Structures are given as C-alpha cells and as structure tokens.
Amino acid sequence: MQIKNVTIIGAGVLGSQIAWQTAFKGFNVIVYDISEESLKKAKNFHRNFSEYFKLHKNATSNEIENTFSRLQYTTNLKEAIKDADLISESVPEIFEIKRDTYQKLSNLASEKTIFTTNSSTMLPSQLADYTERPEKFLALHFANPVWEANIGEIMGHKKTSPEIFDIVVNFAREIGMIPIPIKKEQSGYVLNSLLVPLLHAAETLYFDGVADYKDIDKTWMISTGAKFGPFGIIDLIGMNTLYNIIKMRGEKLKDEKILSRAEKIKKNFIDKNKLGVSTGEGFYKYPNPEYQNPEFLK
Ligand SMILES: NC(=O)c1ccc[n+]([C@@H]2O[C@H](COP(=O)([O-])OP(=O)(O)OC[C@H]3O[C@@H](n4cnc5c(N)ncnc54)[C@H](O)[C@@H]3O)[C@@H](O)[C@H]2O)c1
C-alpha cells in the first residue's frame, strides 16, 4: 500500500510539527482540529517553521512553496479524513478525548485508512477497541522537535497486523524519521523509558539539596559528551510536562514529598511564565543558555 494522503488530528504543538514535516517530505496533508483558534496558531507555526527550514535546513523557496501547497486546514472531520491513507492523531493526552476521537474516526474513515496515535503515555491496546479496526491501529510516536529529534517509535498491540506495522515503519522513514520498531507494548516506548528516570533522578538530586542544577548538568554533559544536561532537557520539553510527570508520580506513590516538588515547580516556574525554551526562561535563559557557553564546562 502506497501512503499519499495523510490527515493530522489535533493541530497543537506536536500535530502542527508532524503536519509540516510530512508535507515537506511530499505527502498531501490535511490538518484537522476542533478549534479554529488552534488552526490559526498552526498556520502561524507553519510560517515560523518555513523560516527555520530556510535558515537551518537549506530548504529552497520552491520546496517551501510546495510544502504550503500540500497543506490544507479544516474543522470538518468528515472532509478531513475522507481520502486519508493514514491518520496521525495528536489530540490532548486525556483518555476520554482520545476514546471519543477514535469512536468518531471509526464511523467516518474509509476502510483502507491506517490509524496511528502519537500518545506518549497510553498503550495502543487501551484504545484499540474504539477504532473498530484493531489490525490497522498502532502508535507512531514522535519526539519534539520532530525534525531534530527525528526518531519515530512504532509500537503495535497484539492485534496489529505485521503488514501494517511495516507500512508505518516505511512511512516513518519516508518522512525523515529514523524508525525505532518496538517489539512489544512498553509504556514510555524506548525514549521515555530512558528519559523519565533520568529526569526523575535529576530533580530528586536538586530538590533534596544534593547538588545545584548547573553542577548536575555539568556532570552529565562532561561525562557523557551530551549537548544538554537533564535541566537543559527539562527546559526543552517544558515545565508543564515536568510538573505533570512529577505530579503523576507523586499521586501514584501517594508521596507528599514528591507532590510538594510539583507545587514548587508550579510556584517558581509555571506561575511566573518560566516554562522553558518556549517562553525564553526556565532553569536557563534563552536564546543563549549558559550551558552552551564553552566556559560552562570548565
Ligand atoms: N508535546 C510534546 O512534546 C509531545 C511529544 C510526543 C508526543 N506528544 C503527544 O502528542 C499529543 C498531543 O500533544 P501536544 O503537546 O501536541 O498537545 P497540544 O495541547 O499542544 O495540542 C492538542 C490539540 O488538539 C486539539 N484538540 C482537542 N480536542 C480535540 C478533538 N476532539 N479533536 C481534534 N483536535 C482536538 C486542541 O485544540 C489542540 O490544538 C499527546 O498525545 C502527547 O502525548 C507530545
């Protein structure tokens, strides 16, 4: 099966990136969102991405023009998916919203359409029953930003057809991702299975007063050669995500100490609009964070 037409469901932070990258790589893309406001924002993001691609990816004006010509935006779900070969879903990480989305999609989509979810924390088997096509449903999970952290983690569930799995692996490659096939369901895929414990260890060292965040970052950067330490990574993924991760962990373990850390993140960062790279300040100040200065590691 040849994928040509792709529909993005949910045009937020990740959906708008996936839409741009997919159109840039030559696919026809329809961007669907329930909110006109979100579509407006996505169009703005796309203008910014086009500048970024010209500056940092050597994209020609012609390539940018062609990318825009392959992108359409709509709030009409039926229209958005009628010709879709593949759907990439990036609606909010809330079970009820995902469930309702798949129930609607299952009624409206053509039989050929493959459904992929970009959920970071839900397993495909939790949603498969609502798709009415479990064999054509699996996760294709992206990292942020899609074109720099260009891995595509592909994870099916027990009923996903191996043939569909391979089609999605190929599709991931065609849109410029390095495919990472996940052989069995794993919460957090590979990336977050590695990253979440690292960030947890880092914030524990910091909040327990063991070491300053800059020294924690220096330790990681010098000893592994990484471009970022854990607090640089936290600034990239954003304080809201860190807050959610810590809060979920605190609630799961019923641990007041962990929950109080989440409140500190809220009070000292989120309430002050220090959300990380996106607002120009988190643990570090942007666009020129201290950890990029060669003196930082001396
Ligand atoms: N943000 C990240 O770094 C990141 C990375 C990997 C995966 N993800 C996953 O991507 C998904 C989306 O995350 P995000 O950060 O882009 O969220 P977001 O809040 O930025 O965007 C969600 C979008 O979905 C829209 N929406 C809400 N309800 C909808 C519905 N019923 N139908 C269609 N659109 C609807 C919203 O208007 C919004 O534009 C989540 O599953 C998340 O786990 C996020």
The ligand as a Gaussian input file, in Angstrom:
#p B3LYP/6-31G(d) Opt

LIG

0 1
 N        4.375000      17.990000      23.353000
 C        5.284000      17.044000      23.196000
 O        6.494000      17.267000      23.357000
 C        4.860000      15.653000      22.739000
 C        5.853000      14.734000      22.295000
 C        5.444000      13.463000      21.833000
 C        4.111000      13.128000      21.834000
 N        3.164000      14.032000      22.290000
 C        1.762000      13.604000      22.266000
 O        1.066000      14.344000      21.294000
 C       -0.288000      14.506000      21.686000
 C       -0.642000      15.965000      21.645000
 O        0.237000      16.685000      22.471000
 P        0.531000      18.232000      22.210000
 O        1.640000      18.601000      23.129000
 O        0.659000      18.485000      20.758000
 O       -0.847000      18.859000      22.746000
 P       -1.482000      20.295000      22.476000
 O       -2.323000      20.598000      23.658000
 O       -0.428000      21.269000      22.065000
 O       -2.435000      20.061000      21.186000
 C       -3.626000      19.343000      21.195000
 C       -4.528000      19.876000      20.083000
 O       -5.661000      19.028000      19.987000
 C       -6.801000      19.836000      19.773000
 N       -7.971000      19.072000      20.181000
 C       -8.555000      18.966000      21.395000
 N       -9.594000      18.110000      21.341000
 C       -9.664000      17.663000      20.049000
 C      -10.515000      16.782000      19.374000
 N      -11.501000      16.155000      19.980000
 N      -10.302000      16.588000      18.043000
 C       -9.294000      17.226000      17.403000
 N       -8.455000      18.071000      18.000000
 C       -8.635000      18.287000      19.315000
 C       -6.543000      21.094000      20.560000
 O       -7.336000      22.181000      20.061000
 C       -5.053000      21.295000      20.328000
 O       -4.819000      22.065000      19.156000
 C       -0.418000      13.861000      23.063000
 O       -0.938000      12.568000      22.926000
 C        1.017000      13.817000      23.567000
 O        1.241000      12.729000      24.437000
 C        3.511000      15.276000      22.722000

